[in-house]
Amino acid sequence: MQFSTALRAFRPSPLAIAAPLALIAGCATVEESAPDAPDAEAVHRDLLTLDTHLDTPINFGRPGWSFADSHDPATEIAQVDLGRMAEGALDGGFFVIFTAQGPLTEKGYADALDFARKRSDTIDREMALHSAMIGQATTAKEVRALNDAGKLIALKSMENSYPLGTDIGLLREFYDRGVRMAGPVHSKVNQFADSAEDAPVWNGLSPLGREWVAEMNRLGIVIDASHSSDATLDDMLSLSKAPIILSHSSPRWAHDLPRNIGDDRVRRIAKAGGAVCMSTIYLSDVSMGKRRAELFDRYDSISVMTPAEQAEFIAQWHALDAVDPLWATTFDEYMTALLHLIDVAGVDHVCFGADFDGGGGIAGLDDVSDLPKITARLLDAGFTPDQIGKMTGGNVLRILAAAEAAAE
């Protein structure tokens, strides 16, 4: 789970207008009317759309809450459910096993491992409850098969490898549990690497972190560099035999923070075959005052709240949002940043990971039901459905397949 400017106004490109056309030699020319603009909603529904970072498992198991329903965002905190996935034509994505950073001690590692195992089991249970609507996938081929069968798609990722402790062999356990994307670090330095949000200790990957990269490649798990420091990212780029991904990161060009990714490294990631998944976070300063921090801490326990406690908590959350939003980013500013990222990386190296249910979401892109708006703006900007399809899902599947191919 992750939280923390103002940009230039987005100006869509005009659609091409047809030129006069001579129908038959010797006949008068006639003006052909401009072709109808593509139906953005229809285009979006035809695309395979995957989000690379869904923190929704924090809501799994909430008393009185169903993942299958389409919840009203006015009275709900979750930004992802099966109903709104259908509404926004989000075909699936990576559901996150997130573990908060704790002490780098044997007890800290043991507690974190226990938590990560339980969170993985929670994802499995939730998907089993709704197996008629959503299926779990571990390969690019399985993703396409589920999509062809008309089912939504659930993959697993691991945010923060801290629960592995010093036992790299535990990566195999999480691979067997279905994890196909993982990052070494979150907001604090750990035994594997330096974080973008903490003072450096290793100046990149630790020796154990280098072993982690090799084992990730050997197993065929996609390396996720979001939250990693620049030096850690540089080390992973130099060591990895497979392309890497940033599952939920924003361009530093839009807001100059270490948590965001600079253009030079965007180009290097693209040159190595990887991709940067556009997020909604850190496109402005984060408004993380005392009250917001308290609510985030309580959110970690929402799965054990009674329905009445949930309703009270969500009302407090929305009341704070009304007077002090977490992010001061408009949808136009988001699109400006996205178009810049596409310009730097190219359509073959951009993807989407909004960080829904983990602090993401902005005005106009509040939850997964709003995703067709992005496709509409990209069509207005002159991108073709095929180009947009690479970014909504094709690039992610290509990188997943490349990790599979690089595995021993």
Disulfide bonds with the S-S distance in Angstrom:
Cys277-Cys351 2.04
